[in-house]
Amino acid sequence: MDLTSKQRAQLRSMANDLDTIVHVGKDGVGENLVKQADDALEARELIKGKVLENSPLSPREGAEELARATRSEVVQVIGTKFVLYRETHSKPKDKRIRLVK
C-alpha cells in the first residue's frame, strides 16, 4: 500500500506527539528489534523510531530496512528520527487510524 502525500501529511502531524519507542543501535536491525517494532505497529499503527549514532545504518537505511522487515510504510525521516505506519487488523474498525482519501 503506497501512501499519498495527503495521507503522509496526516500521519506526520499525528506523529508529532508520539514518543520514540524504537531505537536502532550498533546491531542494526536485528530479530529482537523487528519483533518489538512489529508488536508496536500492531498495537498502535503509527510508531516513531530513532537511529542512534553508533548504528552502522543511516537513518534512511534503518527506517527502510525496518519497514521492509515489518511490512510497514516509511512516513518520514527527519534527522535521526523516523516514523513508520502499518494498518492493524487486531483493533475494531472504529478504533483504527482513518486515512484521508
C-alpha positions as semicolon CSV with decimal commas, in nm:
position;residue;x (nm);y (nm);z (nm)
1;M;0,000;0,000;0,000
2;D;0,153;0,329;-0,108
3;L;0,060;0,640;0,087
4;T;-0,047;0,958;-0,090
5;S;0,110;1,292;0,002
6;K;-0,207;1,393;0,188
7;Q;-0,201;1,069;0,389
8;R;0,169;1,120;0,469
9;A;0,094;1,475;0,587
10;Q;-0,189;1,346;0,807
11;L;0,034;1,076;0,962
12;R;0,324;1,321;1,009
13;S;0,101;1,555;1,207
14;M;-0,026;1,265;1,419
15;A;0,333;1,152;1,487
16;N;0,440;1,490;1,630
17;D;0,314;1,400;1,978
18;L;0,446;1,041;1,979
19;D;0,734;0,928;2,197
20;T;1,026;0,747;2,036
21;I;0,981;0,379;2,119
22;V;1,217;0,202;1,876
23;H;1,595;0,256;1,876
24;V;1,824;0,119;1,605
25;G;2,164;0,073;1,771
26;K;2,502;-0,079;1,699
27;D;2,350;-0,415;1,600
28;G;2,142;-0,254;1,325
29;V;1,801;-0,406;1,252
30;G;1,806;-0,738;1,436
31;E;1,545;-1,001;1,513
32;N;1,455;-0,851;1,854
33;L;1,414;-0,502;1,711
34;V;1,189;-0,631;1,431
35;K;0,973;-0,817;1,687
36;Q;0,948;-0,507;1,908
37;A;0,855;-0,282;1,614
38;D;0,608;-0,539;1,478
39;D;0,430;-0,563;1,815
40;A;0,422;-0,184;1,850
41;L;0,282;-0,139;1,497
42;E;0,008;-0,395;1,563
43;A;-0,091;-0,215;1,883
44;R;-0,051;0,148;1,770
45;E;-0,034;0,154;1,387
46;L;0,199;0,456;1,398
47;I;0,539;0,449;1,570
48;K;0,839;0,678;1,597
49;G;1,193;0,546;1,598
50;K;1,546;0,676;1,619
51;V;1,875;0,561;1,469
52;L;2,149;0,603;1,729
53;E;2,494;0,744;1,647
54;N;2,666;0,406;1,696
55;S;2,443;0,238;1,436
56;P;2,608;0,117;1,113
57;L;2,299;0,234;0,920
58;S;2,196;0,583;0,817
59;P;1,853;0,695;0,943
60;R;1,702;0,642;0,594
61;E;1,856;0,294;0,562
62;G;1,747;0,194;0,912
63;A;1,390;0,313;0,854
64;E;1,361;0,138;0,516
65;E;1,511;-0,188;0,642
66;L;1,280;-0,193;0,944
67;A;0,981;-0,106;0,723
68;R;1,065;-0,396;0,491
69;A;1,100;-0,638;0,783
70;T;0,768;-0,530;0,941
71;R;0,575;-0,482;0,613
72;S;0,508;-0,117;0,702
73;E;0,544;0,219;0,528
74;V;0,808;0,484;0,599
75;V;0,610;0,804;0,662
76;Q;0,907;1,034;0,714
77;V;1,273;1,053;0,810
78;I;1,398;1,372;0,974
79;G;1,748;1,386;1,117
80;T;1,796;1,066;1,316
81;K;1,423;1,005;1,371
82;F;1,174;0,821;1,153
83;V;0,804;0,735;1,155
84;L;0,651;0,405;1,040
85;Y;0,285;0,320;0,969
86;R;0,102;-0,007;0,921
87;E;-0,272;-0,064;0,940
88;T;-0,364;-0,302;1,221
89;H;-0,619;-0,579;1,199
90;S;-0,644;-0,651;1,571
91;K;-0,841;-0,333;1,653
92;P;-1,205;-0,273;1,566
93;K;-1,252;-0,050;1,259
94;D;-1,374;0,248;1,463
95;K;-1,052;0,246;1,673
96;R;-0,812;0,242;1,376
97;I;-0,645;0,543;1,218
98;R;-0,868;0,671;0,936
99;L;-0,659;0,793;0,647
100;V;-0,780;1,071;0,421
101;K;-0,865;0,966;0,064
